[in-house]
Amino acid sequence: MTEMVYYYDGSFDGFLCCIFDSYANHEPLTAIFPEEDSAPTLFASRYILTDPSHANRVLRKIVKCSPYTADLLRKGFLSCLPEKELYLYRLVVKLLREGPGFLRNFSDETLYPVAKAVRHLMGEAHLLKGFVRFSDLGGVLGSEIEPKNRVLPLLRCHFCSRYQGEKFFIYDRTHREVLLYASGKAVICPLADFQMAPPDETEAAYRILWKRFYDTIAIKERYNPKCRMTNMPKRYWGTMTEFQDASYFKAQRSPADAAIPGAPAGISVPGIPGEHGPSAPASAP
């Protein structure tokens, strides 16, 4: 049998169709790439069209064999695991060939990379439930995040439940997509270019108050930057209010904006992004 490289549209259904075609045509796969990642290859290759009926057949079969694997598949597809499609494909192949018995062994070479990636995804989604910072932009709550994984589908339920009566959005800078919520309806859609609006005077005042609160609750005698970076990884600081520079606290068309306030005994934080330390997140669960 000739090994193949498949290209698809980047959707979860499209990926399931790659599995369907691989079995239907007896073509073992050496790689699966989203269409935008196409590159010259020495292997035979072709593009797989997305057919919802084929995707549903594959998913029903996987659920029948192992609901746990179906869950791993959905979440693993959202992860930042390099070549995730190939790892997920191999997981399905082994499930259909050997049955679900190997899933009890987390050191299994096929299961371990996927399970590890899903743990990383779930951990990041859990942290962002507390690290997301919203701004009031004319009655709409807006926020930006910069995750490694595609966490918006996992954050949707939490924030839609928490802010049922609000209108809000969360923009994912990494994957250039946005979660929009209004009137009880939520949707995730691609958004290539986005620039957050500057704050008005009311929002700027709220930002200053939050920064002052963060500085005030700090205990100087217990200052431990290593502990803070353990509990609040630096890579999240770039989108958190308390770690921004002075320009972030200036209102639009307001030349007399106050500088970033700090409590007399507070410990001011760096104005550049960076990792994990105690804080009182504005969006804590």
C-alpha positions as CSV (number, residue, x, y, z in Angstrom):
1,M,0.0,0.0,0.0
2,T,1.3,3.5,-0.9
3,E,1.6,5.9,2.0
4,M,-0.2,9.2,1.4
5,V,-0.2,12.8,2.6
6,Y,-3.7,14.3,3.0
7,Y,-4.7,17.9,3.0
8,Y,-8.0,19.2,4.4
9,D,-9.8,22.4,5.2
10,G,-8.6,22.6,8.9
11,S,-12.0,21.7,10.4
12,F,-12.6,18.9,12.9
13,D,-15.1,17.4,10.4
14,G,-12.5,17.7,7.7
15,F,-10.0,15.8,9.8
16,L,-12.6,13.0,10.4
17,C,-13.1,12.8,6.7
18,C,-9.4,12.2,6.3
19,I,-9.7,9.1,8.6
20,F,-12.8,8.0,6.5
21,D,-10.9,8.2,3.2
22,S,-7.9,6.5,4.6
23,Y,-9.9,3.5,5.5
24,A,-12.2,3.6,2.4
25,N,-9.2,3.7,0.0
26,H,-6.8,1.5,2.1
27,E,-4.3,4.4,2.2
28,P,-2.0,4.5,5.3
29,L,-1.2,8.1,6.0
30,T,2.3,9.6,6.7
31,A,1.0,13.1,7.3
32,I,-2.2,15.2,7.5
33,F,-1.9,18.9,6.9
34,P,-4.4,21.8,6.9
35,E,-4.7,23.3,3.5
36,E,-2.9,26.5,4.5
37,D,0.2,24.4,5.6
38,S,0.5,22.7,2.2
39,A,4.1,22.2,1.1
40,P,6.0,20.1,-1.5
41,T,6.4,16.5,-0.6
42,L,7.9,13.3,-2.0
43,F,4.9,11.3,-1.0
44,A,1.7,11.0,-3.1
45,S,-0.8,13.6,-1.8
46,R,-4.4,14.7,-2.3
47,Y,-7.0,17.1,-0.9
48,I,-9.9,15.6,1.1
49,L,-13.3,17.3,0.7
50,T,-15.3,17.7,3.9
51,D,-18.4,15.5,3.9
52,P,-20.5,15.8,7.2
53,S,-22.0,12.4,6.6
54,H,-18.6,10.7,6.4
55,A,-17.4,12.7,9.5
56,N,-20.5,11.6,11.5
57,R,-20.0,7.9,10.5
58,V,-16.4,8.1,11.8
59,L,-17.3,9.8,15.0
60,R,-20.2,7.4,15.7
61,K,-17.8,4.4,15.3
62,I,-15.2,6.0,17.7
63,V,-17.9,6.8,20.3
64,K,-19.2,3.2,20.1
65,C,-15.7,1.8,20.6
66,S,-14.6,4.3,23.3
67,P,-16.4,7.5,24.4
68,Y,-13.1,8.5,26.1
69,T,-11.2,8.4,22.8
70,A,-13.9,10.5,21.2
71,D,-13.4,13.1,23.9
72,L,-9.6,12.9,23.5
73,L,-10.0,13.4,19.8
74,R,-12.2,16.6,20.2
75,K,-9.9,18.1,22.8
76,G,-6.7,16.9,21.2
77,F,-7.7,18.7,18.0
78,L,-7.8,22.0,19.9
79,S,-4.3,21.5,21.4
80,C,-1.0,22.9,20.2
81,L,0.5,19.5,19.8
82,P,2.8,19.6,16.7
83,E,1.5,17.3,13.9
84,K,-1.6,16.7,16.1
85,E,-3.6,15.3,13.2
86,L,-1.1,12.5,12.7
87,Y,-1.0,11.6,16.4
88,L,-4.8,11.6,16.5
89,Y,-5.1,9.5,13.4
90,R,-2.7,6.9,14.8
91,L,-4.8,6.9,18.0
92,V,-7.9,6.1,16.0
93,V,-6.1,3.4,14.0
94,K,-4.9,1.6,17.1
95,L,-8.4,1.9,18.7
96,L,-10.1,0.3,15.7
97,R,-7.3,-2.4,15.3
98,E,-6.8,-3.4,18.9
99,G,-9.8,-2.2,20.8
100,P,-9.8,0.2,23.9
101,G,-7.7,-2.0,26.2
102,F,-4.5,0.1,25.6
103,L,-6.2,3.2,26.9
104,R,-5.6,1.9,30.4
105,N,-1.9,2.3,29.9
106,F,-1.0,6.0,29.9
107,S,2.6,5.3,29.0
108,D,1.4,3.8,25.7
109,E,3.4,5.4,22.9
110,T,0.3,6.2,20.9
111,L,-1.9,7.5,23.8
112,Y,0.7,9.4,25.8
113,P,1.4,12.3,23.4
114,V,-2.3,13.0,22.9
115,A,-3.2,12.7,26.6
116,K,-0.3,15.0,27.6
117,A,-1.4,17.6,25.0
118,V,-5.0,17.4,26.3
119,R,-3.8,17.9,29.9
120,H,-1.9,21.0,28.8
121,L,-5.0,22.3,27.0
122,M,-7.2,21.8,30.0
123,G,-4.7,23.4,32.3
124,E,-4.4,26.5,30.2
125,A,-8.2,26.8,29.9
126,H,-8.5,26.5,33.7
127,L,-5.9,29.2,34.2
128,L,-7.5,31.6,31.7
129,K,-10.8,31.4,33.6
130,G,-9.0,33.5,36.2
131,F,-6.5,35.4,34.0
132,V,-8.9,36.9,31.5
133,R,-9.3,40.7,32.0
134,F,-12.3,42.5,30.5
135,S,-12.6,46.2,29.6
136,D,-15.9,48.0,29.3
137,L,-16.0,49.4,25.8
138,G,-19.2,51.4,25.5
139,G,-21.4,48.7,27.2
140,V,-19.6,45.8,25.6
141,L,-17.1,43.8,27.7
142,G,-13.9,43.1,25.7
143,S,-10.8,41.0,26.4
144,E,-7.7,39.7,24.6
145,I,-5.8,36.5,25.3
146,E,-2.7,34.9,23.8
147,P,-2.9,31.2,24.5
148,K,-0.9,28.3,23.1
149,N,-4.0,26.2,22.6
150,R,-7.4,26.9,21.0
151,V,-9.1,27.4,24.3
152,L,-12.1,29.5,23.3
153,P,-14.4,26.5,22.8
154,L,-13.6,25.5,26.4
155,L,-14.0,29.0,27.8
156,R,-17.3,29.6,26.1
157,C,-19.5,27.8,28.6
158,H,-17.8,29.4,31.6
159,F,-18.0,33.0,30.5
160,C,-21.4,32.7,28.9
161,S,-22.8,31.3,32.1
162,R,-21.0,33.9,34.2
163,Y,-22.1,36.9,32.1
164,Q,-25.5,35.8,30.9
165,G,-26.9,39.4,30.9
166,E,-23.9,41.0,29.2
167,K,-22.5,41.5,25.7
168,F,-18.9,40.5,25.5
169,F,-16.1,39.2,23.3
170,I,-12.8,37.4,23.9
171,Y,-10.2,37.7,21.1
172,D,-7.5,35.0,20.7
173,R,-4.4,36.8,19.3
174,T,-2.6,33.5,18.7
175,H,-5.2,31.8,16.5
176,R,-6.9,35.0,15.3
177,E,-10.4,34.0,16.3
178,V,-13.0,35.6,18.6
179,L,-15.7,34.4,20.9
180,L,-18.8,36.7,20.6
181,Y,-21.7,36.6,23.0
182,A,-24.9,38.6,23.1
183,S,-28.6,37.9,23.9
184,G,-27.9,34.4,25.1
185,K,-26.1,33.4,21.9
186,A,-22.4,32.7,21.4
187,V,-20.3,32.1,18.3
188,I,-16.6,31.6,17.6
189,C,-15.5,33.0,14.3
190,P,-12.2,33.9,12.6
191,L,-11.0,37.5,12.9
192,A,-7.6,38.2,11.1
193,D,-7.1,41.8,12.2
194,F,-8.2,43.3,15.5
195,Q,-7.2,46.4,17.5
196,M,-8.7,46.9,20.9
197,A,-10.4,50.4,21.3
198,P,-8.7,52.8,23.8
199,P,-10.5,53.2,27.1
200,D,-12.8,56.1,27.9
201,E,-12.4,58.0,31.2
202,T,-14.6,55.6,33.2
203,E,-12.8,52.5,32.0
204,A,-9.4,54.1,32.6
205,A,-10.5,54.8,36.1
206,Y,-11.5,51.2,36.6
207,R,-8.1,50.1,35.3
208,I,-6.3,52.4,37.8
209,L,-8.4,51.1,40.6
210,W,-7.7,47.5,39.8
211,K,-3.9,48.3,39.5
212,R,-4.1,50.1,42.9
213,F,-5.9,47.1,44.5
214,Y,-3.3,44.7,43.1
215,D,-0.4,46.8,44.5
216,T,-2.1,47.3,47.8
217,I,-2.8,43.7,48.7
218,A,0.9,42.8,48.1
219,I,2.8,41.9,51.3
220,K,6.3,43.4,51.0
221,E,7.8,41.0,53.5
222,R,6.6,38.0,51.5
223,Y,7.6,39.2,48.1
224,N,8.6,36.1,46.1
225,P,8.9,36.6,42.4
226,K,9.7,32.9,41.7
227,C,6.5,31.8,43.5
228,R,4.5,34.4,41.5
229,M,5.9,33.2,38.3
230,T,5.1,29.6,39.3
231,N,1.4,30.4,39.9
232,M,1.0,33.1,37.2
233,P,3.2,32.3,34.2
234,K,4.8,35.2,32.5
235,R,3.4,34.4,29.1
236,Y,0.0,35.5,30.4
237,W,1.1,38.9,31.7
238,G,0.9,40.6,28.4
239,T,-2.9,40.7,28.5
240,M,-3.4,41.3,32.2
241,T,-4.3,44.8,33.4
242,E,-2.0,44.8,36.4
243,F,1.1,44.2,34.3
244,Q,0.6,47.0,31.7
245,D,2.6,50.2,31.2
246,A,1.3,53.8,31.8
247,S,-0.3,54.2,28.3
248,Y,-2.7,51.4,29.1
249,F,-4.3,53.5,31.9
250,K,-4.8,56.7,29.8
251,A,-8.2,57.6,28.6
252,Q,-9.0,58.6,25.1
253,R,-8.8,62.4,24.6
254,S,-7.8,62.9,28.2
255,P,-4.4,64.7,28.5
256,A,-4.5,64.8,32.3
257,D,-4.7,61.0,32.9
258,A,-3.2,59.9,36.2
259,A,0.0,57.8,36.2
260,I,-0.2,54.2,37.3
261,P,-0.9,54.3,41.0
262,G,0.9,52.2,43.6
263,A,0.1,51.8,47.2
264,P,2.8,53.1,49.6
265,A,3.7,49.7,50.8
266,G,2.8,47.9,47.6
267,I,5.1,46.1,45.3
268,S,4.9,47.5,41.8
269,V,5.0,44.9,39.1
270,P,7.0,44.9,35.8
271,G,5.5,46.6,32.9
272,I,6.5,43.8,30.5
273,P,4.9,40.4,29.9
274,G,6.1,37.3,31.5
275,E,4.6,33.5,34.2
276,H,2.5,32.5,37.5
277,G,2.1,34.4,41.1
278,P,-0.7,35.1,43.5
279,S,-3.2,37.6,42.3
280,A,-6.9,38.4,42.7
281,P,-8.1,37.8,39.2
282,A,-10.9,40.0,38.0
283,S,-12.5,36.9,36.3
284,A,-11.8,34.3,38.9
285,P,-14.1,31.3,38.8
